[in-house]
Amino acid sequence: MAAGETLIHPNAYVDPAARLGAGVRIGAFTSIGADVEVGDGTTVGGHCSITGPTRIGRDNHFIGHAAIGGDPQDKKFSGERAELVIGDRNLVREFVTINRGTGTGSGVTRLGDDNWLLAYSHVAHDCQVGNHCVFSNNSTLAGHVSVGDWVILSGFAGVHQFCRIGAHAFLGMGVLISGDVPPYTMVAGESQGRPRGINSEGLKRRGFDAARISAIKRAYRTLYVAGLPLAEARQQLAEQARDSTDVRALLDFIESGERPLLR
């Protein structure tokens, strides 16, 4: 195979209306539908299904048996045009499902760059996922969920529809999320997840220095440990945000939410 050459297995099906970039590889028994665009250098393993309208960026790797761009699992969906947009350098493991958006939602499901979606994880309609996230095995997003950058979902974690997960948050194994999770927060529990501190280890790995982490810890104590009503906690966070852009991001997240904050 020459550099930049597209390789399609003889047992794969690619609709004539699909657009494949340079160096794309399509495995055996995979189906690529019409109105699908696959960017340069992307590999789609065997037994995958990609239906459109779907736009996939560069250098992604779909291992096999993934169902990408399928109709949303929403009874209100009536066949209107809705899209899936996937960025660059994502890894999508076996049996992952990612659905398109809906006309009654945002109209598009988005997955950013450099994410890992491990086996059997699911991204539902109209979800907005950032960059550098890890979805461990069997983790699930219901519809209209927003996930910030650098979020980790442990195995079997589930997020209720319309919830938001802030950047750098960590969801423990098997937790069920029914409210907004602020940035930097670690959530754990046997069933209904509860805040258990900040994701300090993750922040260290991403280059947060001691002063930044200390400011985030102080903000977390204000929000969750001090026993303050939310309105009073927000006032104190506003004062702390004058000296910390990280606390400002936390406060902005809290003030922009429509669902209850997970407390």
Residue frames relative to the residue before (quaternion, step in Angstrom):
aa qw qx qy qz dx dy dz
M 1.0000 0.0000 0.0000 0.0000 0.00 0.00 0.00
A 0.3741 -0.7373 0.5215 0.2109 3.58 -0.72 1.06
A 0.6189 -0.5488 0.4071 0.3873 3.56 -1.18 0.57
G 0.8156 0.2322 -0.1818 0.4979 3.56 -0.86 0.93
E 0.5382 0.6305 -0.4070 0.3836 3.59 1.24 -0.05
T 0.3778 -0.7080 0.5510 0.2287 3.57 -1.01 0.84
L 0.1204 -0.8044 0.5814 0.0218 3.55 -0.88 1.02
I 0.0404 -0.7947 0.6050 -0.0283 3.58 -0.66 1.17
H 0.4375 -0.7014 0.4966 0.2648 3.56 -0.70 1.07
P 0.5789 -0.6202 0.3972 0.3499 3.63 -0.96 0.76
N 0.7175 0.4340 -0.2548 0.4815 3.59 1.13 -0.58
A 0.5271 0.5967 -0.4252 0.4304 3.59 1.25 0.28
Y 0.2450 -0.7365 0.6037 0.1820 3.56 -1.28 0.37
V 0.0162 -0.7711 0.6361 -0.0212 3.55 -0.89 1.04
D 0.4125 -0.7157 0.5060 0.2481 3.57 -0.62 1.11
P 0.5569 -0.6323 0.4150 0.3432 3.61 -0.93 0.78
A 0.6699 0.5007 -0.3046 0.4558 3.60 1.16 -0.50
A 0.5188 0.6202 -0.4275 0.4043 3.61 1.25 -0.09
R 0.2418 -0.7599 0.5883 0.1343 3.56 -1.21 0.57
L 0.0853 -0.8033 0.5895 -0.0060 3.53 -0.67 1.18
G 0.3962 -0.7300 0.5115 0.2202 3.56 -0.93 0.94
A 0.7101 -0.4332 0.3386 0.4399 3.53 -1.35 -0.09
G 0.8402 0.2193 -0.1584 0.4701 3.54 -1.07 0.77
V 0.4024 0.7035 -0.4893 0.3222 3.60 1.18 0.35
R 0.1332 -0.7755 0.6131 0.0710 3.57 -1.08 0.77
I 0.1086 -0.7891 0.6044 0.0165 3.55 -0.86 1.04
G 0.3309 -0.7910 0.4892 0.1597 3.59 -0.65 1.15
A 0.7274 -0.4496 0.3175 0.4098 3.51 -1.38 0.17
F 0.8627 0.1326 -0.1260 0.4715 3.53 -1.17 0.82
T 0.4553 0.6384 -0.4733 0.4015 3.54 1.16 0.63
S 0.2123 -0.7720 0.5909 0.0991 3.55 -1.13 0.79
I 0.0852 -0.7700 0.6322 0.0122 3.57 -0.85 1.08
G 0.2734 -0.8208 0.4853 0.1268 3.57 -0.46 1.21
A 0.6818 -0.4409 0.3787 0.4443 3.51 -1.36 -0.09
D 0.8103 0.2363 -0.2005 0.4973 3.56 -1.26 0.53
V 0.4998 0.5781 -0.4634 0.4486 3.54 1.03 0.93
E 0.0892 -0.7761 0.6233 0.0339 3.55 -0.95 0.91
V 0.0865 -0.7933 0.6027 0.0021 3.57 -0.76 1.10
G 0.3760 -0.7838 0.4589 0.1836 3.57 -0.57 1.17
D 0.7410 -0.4361 0.2970 0.4154 3.53 -1.33 0.36
G 0.8597 0.2155 -0.1457 0.4396 3.51 -1.16 0.73
T 0.4979 0.6582 -0.4321 0.3636 3.60 1.22 0.13
T 0.2035 -0.7649 0.6030 0.0993 3.55 -1.07 0.85
V 0.0821 -0.7667 0.6361 0.0281 3.56 -0.91 0.98
G 0.3213 -0.7901 0.4941 0.1684 3.56 -0.43 1.22
G 0.7491 -0.4318 0.2831 0.4149 3.53 -1.33 -0.08
H 0.8470 0.2235 -0.1660 0.4528 3.51 -1.34 0.52
C 0.4320 0.6686 -0.4882 0.3578 3.60 1.05 0.70
S 0.1811 -0.7429 0.6311 0.1305 3.53 -1.34 0.39
I 0.0268 0.7778 -0.6268 0.0374 3.57 -0.79 1.04
T 0.0236 -0.8016 0.5963 -0.0353 3.54 -0.59 1.20
G 0.3690 -0.7647 0.4988 0.1741 3.54 -1.16 0.60
P 0.4958 -0.0271 -0.8351 -0.2369 1.39 -2.52 0.06
T 0.1120 0.7866 -0.5936 0.1276 3.57 -0.69 1.15
R 0.1100 -0.7716 0.6248 0.0460 3.56 -0.98 0.92
I 0.0567 -0.7964 0.6015 -0.0247 3.57 -0.71 1.14
G 0.4115 -0.7507 0.4736 0.2071 3.56 -0.83 1.04
R 0.7616 -0.3944 0.3022 0.4161 3.52 -1.31 -0.50
D 0.8875 0.1513 -0.0667 0.4301 3.49 -1.41 0.48
N 0.3420 0.6990 -0.5419 0.3175 3.57 0.95 0.86
H 0.1690 -0.7780 0.5959 0.1048 3.57 -1.22 0.44
F 0.0897 -0.7642 0.6387 0.0006 3.53 -0.61 1.25
I 0.3680 -0.7918 0.4386 0.2125 3.56 -0.29 1.27
G 0.6922 -0.4263 0.3076 0.4944 3.60 0.79 -0.95
H 0.8314 0.2134 -0.1725 0.4831 3.55 -1.25 0.56
A 0.4300 0.6780 -0.4808 0.3524 3.61 1.09 0.61
A 0.2150 -0.7518 0.6112 0.1226 3.57 -1.14 0.73
I 0.0053 -0.8446 0.5264 -0.0976 3.54 -0.16 1.35
G 0.8412 0.2018 -0.1488 0.4791 3.57 -0.94 0.92
G 0.3597 0.7495 -0.4878 0.2663 3.56 1.17 0.42
D 0.6818 -0.4616 0.3621 0.4370 3.56 -1.29 0.24
P 0.5387 -0.6224 0.4511 0.3448 3.60 -1.05 0.67
Q 0.4112 -0.6840 0.5449 0.2574 3.54 -1.15 0.65
D 0.3990 0.6825 -0.4723 0.3898 3.51 0.59 1.27
K 0.4313 -0.7320 0.4653 0.2484 3.58 -0.62 1.11
K 0.6307 0.5410 -0.3404 0.4401 3.60 1.17 -0.46
F 0.5337 0.6359 -0.4127 0.3749 3.59 1.19 -0.33
S 0.0538 -0.8260 0.5609 -0.0177 3.56 -0.78 1.05
G 0.7216 -0.4676 0.2463 0.4472 3.56 1.09 0.67
E 0.3939 0.7185 -0.4925 0.2935 3.60 1.22 0.15
R 0.6008 -0.5631 0.4173 0.3845 3.57 -1.21 0.45
A 0.1609 0.7445 -0.6313 0.1458 3.54 -0.86 1.04
E 0.2991 -0.8193 0.4819 0.0840 3.54 -0.97 0.90
L 0.2095 -0.6898 0.6648 0.1957 3.47 -1.49 0.12
V 0.0533 -0.7860 0.6159 0.0047 3.57 -0.88 0.98
I 0.0593 -0.7930 0.6058 -0.0241 3.57 -0.72 1.15
G 0.4232 -0.7367 0.4797 0.2191 3.57 -0.91 0.95
D 0.7217 -0.4384 0.3490 0.4062 3.55 -1.14 -0.75
R 0.8734 0.1882 -0.1125 0.4349 3.53 -1.39 0.46
N 0.3664 0.7097 -0.5162 0.3092 3.57 0.98 0.79
L 0.2444 -0.7339 0.6134 0.1591 3.55 -1.19 0.64
V 0.0474 -0.7993 0.5983 -0.0295 3.57 -0.69 1.14
R 0.2318 -0.8219 0.5106 0.0996 3.54 -0.41 1.25
E 0.8060 -0.3564 0.2050 0.4257 3.52 -1.41 -0.06
F 0.8774 0.1038 -0.0965 0.4583 3.54 -1.16 0.85
V 0.3282 0.7147 -0.5346 0.3092 3.58 1.10 0.65
T 0.1262 -0.7742 0.6154 0.0771 3.58 -1.11 0.72
I 0.0070 0.7689 -0.6383 0.0369 3.56 -0.96 0.97
N 0.2000 -0.8221 0.5277 0.0747 3.58 -0.54 1.19
R 0.5404 -0.5948 0.4835 0.3469 3.55 -1.24 0.45
G 0.6307 -0.5428 0.4036 0.3804 3.57 -1.32 0.14
T 0.3994 -0.6786 0.5521 0.2740 3.53 -1.34 -0.30
G 0.5899 -0.5840 0.4299 0.3552 3.54 -1.23 0.46
T 0.6844 0.4578 -0.2882 0.4888 3.59 1.14 -0.54
G 0.6566 0.4459 -0.3109 0.5229 3.59 1.30 -0.08
S 0.7954 -0.2548 0.2063 0.5098 3.55 -1.01 -0.81
G 0.4818 -0.6769 0.4292 0.3541 3.58 1.23 -0.35
V 0.7941 0.1764 -0.0947 0.5738 3.58 1.24 -0.20
T 0.2409 -0.6987 0.6527 0.1667 3.53 -1.20 0.70
R 0.0952 -0.8176 0.5675 0.0208 3.60 -0.85 0.96
L 0.0544 -0.7374 0.6728 0.0268 3.49 -1.17 0.82
G 0.3897 -0.7692 0.4624 0.2065 3.58 -0.67 1.10
D 0.7169 -0.4235 0.3476 0.4311 3.56 -1.07 -0.84
D 0.8665 0.2059 -0.1109 0.4410 3.54 -1.36 0.43
N 0.4037 0.6948 -0.4925 0.3344 3.57 1.00 0.81
W 0.2385 -0.7221 0.6278 0.1661 3.54 -1.32 0.47
L 0.0427 -0.7659 0.6415 -0.0012 3.57 -0.76 1.11
L 0.1869 -0.8278 0.5231 0.0787 3.55 -0.28 1.28
A 0.8085 -0.3864 0.1588 0.4146 3.51 -1.34 0.42
Y 0.8670 0.1182 -0.1379 0.4641 3.52 -1.10 0.96
S 0.4345 0.6700 -0.5021 0.3319 3.63 1.10 0.31
H 0.2146 -0.7960 0.5628 0.0591 3.56 -1.18 0.66
V 0.0836 -0.7548 0.6496 0.0346 3.55 -1.03 0.93
A 0.2602 -0.8125 0.5075 0.1208 3.57 -0.42 1.25
H 0.7744 -0.3931 0.2688 0.4165 3.51 -1.41 0.08
D 0.8615 0.1665 -0.1459 0.4570 3.53 -1.20 0.78
C 0.4111 0.6898 -0.4981 0.3273 3.62 1.16 0.35
Q 0.1919 -0.7483 0.6268 0.1020 3.54 -1.23 0.63
V 0.0180 -0.8156 0.5757 -0.0560 3.57 -0.36 1.28
G 0.4201 -0.7424 0.4765 0.2130 3.56 -0.88 1.00
N 0.6868 -0.4621 0.3820 0.4109 3.55 -1.12 -0.80
H 0.8422 0.2301 -0.1585 0.4612 3.55 -1.30 0.47
C 0.4054 0.7045 -0.4871 0.3196 3.60 1.05 0.68
V 0.2049 -0.7410 0.6231 0.1441 3.55 -1.30 0.44
F 0.0960 -0.7599 0.6420 0.0337 3.54 -0.80 1.09
S 0.2474 -0.7964 0.5340 0.1393 3.58 -0.30 1.22
N 0.7709 -0.4102 0.2310 0.4290 3.54 -1.33 0.34
N 0.8673 0.1020 -0.1165 0.4730 3.54 -1.02 1.00
S 0.4177 0.6695 -0.5082 0.3450 3.62 1.12 0.40
T 0.1552 -0.8294 0.5366 -0.0105 3.54 -1.00 0.89
L 0.1471 -0.7431 0.6459 0.0949 3.53 -1.10 0.84
A 0.3300 -0.6920 0.6024 0.2222 3.57 -0.96 0.87
G 0.7416 -0.4448 0.2725 0.4218 3.58 -1.28 0.08
H 0.8504 0.2269 -0.1631 0.4458 3.54 -1.31 0.55
V 0.4068 0.7039 -0.4868 0.3195 3.62 1.13 0.50
S 0.2059 -0.7556 0.6109 0.1158 3.56 -1.12 0.77
V 0.0644 -0.7964 0.6012 -0.0121 3.57 -0.83 1.06
G 0.3631 -0.7537 0.5116 0.1957 3.58 -0.75 1.06
D 0.7047 -0.4455 0.3421 0.4334 3.56 -1.33 -0.10
W 0.8537 0.2032 -0.1418 0.4580 3.54 -1.31 0.52
V 0.3814 0.7084 -0.4999 0.3208 3.60 1.05 0.69
I 0.1531 -0.7669 0.6161 0.0945 3.57 -1.10 0.74
L 0.1143 -0.7486 0.6507 0.0564 3.55 -0.95 1.00
S 0.3151 -0.7501 0.5510 0.1857 3.58 -0.64 1.09
G 0.7451 -0.4348 0.2737 0.4253 3.53 -1.31 0.26
F 0.8576 0.1370 -0.1355 0.4768 3.55 -1.11 0.89
A 0.3932 0.6883 -0.5134 0.3288 3.63 1.15 0.37
G 0.0948 -0.8013 0.5899 0.0310 3.56 -1.07 0.77
V 0.1670 -0.7941 0.5812 0.0605 3.56 -0.98 0.89
H 0.4475 -0.7066 0.4958 0.2337 3.56 -0.82 1.11
Q 0.6375 -0.5567 0.3792 0.3742 3.55 -1.18 0.61
F 0.8331 0.2212 -0.2189 0.4572 3.53 -1.24 0.78
C 0.4863 0.6484 -0.4587 0.3644 3.63 1.18 0.11
R 0.2584 -0.7307 0.6073 0.1745 3.53 -1.34 0.39
I 0.1605 -0.7524 0.6331 0.0855 3.54 -1.09 0.82
G 0.3443 -0.7859 0.4812 0.1799 3.56 -0.50 1.19
A 0.6890 -0.4954 0.3464 0.3998 3.55 -1.27 0.46
H 0.8446 0.1879 -0.1685 0.4722 3.55 -1.17 0.78
A 0.4234 0.6890 -0.4856 0.3320 3.60 1.17 0.34
F 0.1950 -0.7562 0.6153 0.1076 3.55 -1.27 0.49
L 0.1358 -0.7843 0.6030 0.0532 3.59 -0.75 1.10
G 0.3903 -0.7543 0.4851 0.2084 3.57 -0.65 1.12
M 0.7216 -0.4652 0.3097 0.4086 3.52 -1.34 0.28
G 0.8738 0.1342 -0.1119 0.4538 3.54 -0.96 0.96
V 0.4569 0.6920 -0.4688 0.3044 3.62 1.16 0.08
L 0.2471 -0.7294 0.6193 0.1529 3.54 -1.24 0.61
I 0.1910 -0.8117 0.5493 0.0536 3.55 -0.61 1.20
S 0.0311 -0.8213 0.5694 -0.0156 3.59 -0.72 1.08
G 0.7394 0.2880 -0.2154 0.5692 3.59 1.27 0.23
D 0.6647 -0.4978 0.3681 0.4181 3.56 -1.28 0.15
V 0.2404 -0.7596 0.5925 0.1189 3.56 -0.98 0.94
P 0.3823 -0.7519 0.4815 0.2380 3.62 -0.51 1.11
P 0.6490 -0.4991 0.3923 0.4192 3.59 -1.21 0.36
Y 0.8330 0.2625 -0.2156 0.4367 3.54 -1.30 0.62
T 0.5788 0.6466 -0.3547 0.3480 3.60 1.23 -0.23
M 0.2626 -0.7268 0.6136 0.1621 3.54 -1.16 0.77
V 0.1137 -0.7982 0.5913 0.0153 3.56 -0.80 1.10
A 0.0954 0.7846 -0.6063 0.0879 3.57 -0.91 0.91
G 0.2829 0.7407 -0.5793 0.1890 3.54 -1.31 0.26
E 0.5954 -0.5985 0.4004 0.3563 3.56 -1.18 0.51
S 0.7896 0.0638 -0.0572 0.6077 3.60 1.10 -0.51
Q 0.7940 0.1753 -0.0886 0.5753 3.59 0.11 -1.26
G 0.3800 -0.7642 0.4771 0.2096 3.57 -0.55 1.18
R 0.0887 -0.7734 0.6264 0.0412 3.55 -1.17 0.70
P 0.5637 -0.5934 0.4379 0.3718 3.62 -1.04 0.63
R 0.0941 -0.8181 0.5673 0.0060 3.56 -0.91 0.99
G 0.7658 -0.2359 0.1670 0.5745 3.60 1.19 0.29
I 0.5601 -0.5789 0.4443 0.3921 3.56 -1.24 -0.29
N 0.5433 -0.6177 0.4708 0.3187 3.54 -1.26 0.47
S 0.0279 -0.8675 0.4966 0.0082 3.56 0.73 1.11
E 0.6415 0.5253 -0.3415 0.4427 3.60 0.96 -0.76
G 0.6519 0.5056 -0.3127 0.4707 3.57 0.97 -0.81
L 0.6452 0.5196 -0.3229 0.4577 3.58 0.99 -0.81
K 0.6295 0.5263 -0.3355 0.4629 3.60 0.99 -0.78
R 0.6617 0.5168 -0.3088 0.4469 3.57 0.91 -0.88
R 0.7250 0.4129 -0.2372 0.4976 3.57 1.12 -0.59
G 0.6683 -0.5799 0.2809 0.3717 3.57 1.18 0.48
F 0.3971 0.6880 -0.5085 0.3322 3.61 1.18 0.33
D 0.3217 -0.7578 0.5318 0.1987 3.60 -0.76 0.98
A 0.7417 -0.4415 0.2735 0.4244 3.56 -1.33 0.22
A 0.6436 0.5336 -0.3311 0.4375 3.58 0.98 -0.80
R 0.6599 0.4994 -0.3136 0.4656 3.60 0.94 -0.84
I 0.6690 0.4946 -0.3046 0.4638 3.57 0.91 -0.89
S 0.6241 0.5395 -0.3367 0.4539 3.58 1.03 -0.74
A 0.6536 0.5058 -0.3148 0.4668 3.59 0.97 -0.81
I 0.6494 0.5064 -0.3141 0.4723 3.58 1.03 -0.78
K 0.6318 0.5250 -0.3316 0.4639 3.60 1.01 -0.78
R 0.6400 0.5185 -0.3278 0.4628 3.57 0.96 -0.83
A 0.6523 0.5087 -0.3132 0.4666 3.58 0.96 -0.85
Y 0.6344 0.5261 -0.3327 0.4583 3.59 1.00 -0.80
R 0.6549 0.5058 -0.3213 0.4604 3.60 0.93 -0.85
T 0.6248 0.5370 -0.3365 0.4561 3.56 1.06 -0.73
L 0.7225 0.4632 -0.2426 0.4523 3.54 0.92 -0.95
Y 0.8435 0.2478 -0.0669 0.4719 3.56 0.87 -0.97
V 0.7505 0.4182 -0.2255 0.4594 3.62 1.03 -0.62
A 0.6659 0.5588 -0.3044 0.3894 3.58 0.99 -0.81
G 0.4180 -0.7340 0.4540 0.2837 3.60 1.21 -0.25
L 0.3970 0.7391 -0.4580 0.2937 3.57 1.20 0.46
P 0.5277 -0.5544 0.5144 0.3867 3.58 -1.17 0.42
L 0.6333 -0.5748 0.3499 0.3823 3.56 -1.06 0.72
A 0.6340 0.5417 -0.3456 0.4302 3.61 0.93 -0.79
E 0.6816 0.4698 -0.2908 0.4797 3.59 0.94 -0.86
A 0.6213 0.5337 -0.3421 0.4606 3.58 1.04 -0.74
R 0.6397 0.5230 -0.3284 0.4576 3.58 0.98 -0.76
Q 0.6242 0.5329 -0.3431 0.4569 3.59 1.01 -0.71
Q 0.6796 0.4719 -0.2948 0.4780 3.58 0.91 -0.85
L 0.6270 0.5269 -0.3373 0.4642 3.58 1.04 -0.71
A 0.6110 0.5512 -0.3485 0.4487 3.59 1.05 -0.70
E 0.6463 0.4991 -0.3185 0.4814 3.58 1.03 -0.73
Q 0.6720 0.4924 -0.2965 0.4670 3.59 0.95 -0.87
A 0.6273 0.5747 -0.3316 0.4077 3.59 1.09 -0.69
R 0.5266 0.6352 -0.4163 0.3820 3.60 1.21 -0.30
D 0.7693 0.3387 -0.1686 0.5147 3.56 1.14 -0.66
S 0.7679 0.2954 -0.1578 0.5461 3.60 1.25 0.01
T 0.3482 -0.7327 0.5479 0.2042 3.57 -0.68 1.08
D 0.6037 0.5587 -0.3608 0.4395 3.60 1.14 -0.55
V 0.6564 0.4755 -0.3044 0.5003 3.58 0.99 -0.79
R 0.5972 0.5497 -0.3592 0.4606 3.59 1.07 -0.65
A 0.6492 0.5045 -0.3199 0.4709 3.60 0.96 -0.83
L 0.6286 0.5293 -0.3244 0.4685 3.58 1.05 -0.78
L 0.6833 0.4811 -0.2885 0.4673 3.57 0.86 -0.94
D 0.6291 0.5290 -0.3382 0.4583 3.60 0.95 -0.79
F 0.6253 0.5345 -0.3309 0.4624 3.57 1.02 -0.80
I 0.6711 0.5022 -0.3021 0.4541 3.59 0.85 -0.96
E 0.7249 0.4665 -0.2540 0.4386 3.57 0.84 -0.96
S 0.6932 0.4811 -0.2815 0.4570 3.62 1.17 -0.41
G 0.5404 0.6709 -0.3849 0.3313 3.59 1.25 -0.11
E 0.3054 -0.7290 0.5857 0.1796 3.52 -1.30 0.52
R 0.6825 0.4179 -0.2798 0.5303 3.58 1.14 -0.57
P 0.6278 -0.5269 0.3946 0.4154 3.61 -1.19 0.37
L 0.4847 -0.6435 0.5125 0.2971 3.53 -1.16 0.67
L 0.4727 -0.6512 0.5068 0.3093 3.57 -1.00 0.78
R 0.1311 0.7977 -0.5725 0.1372 3.61 -0.48 1.20
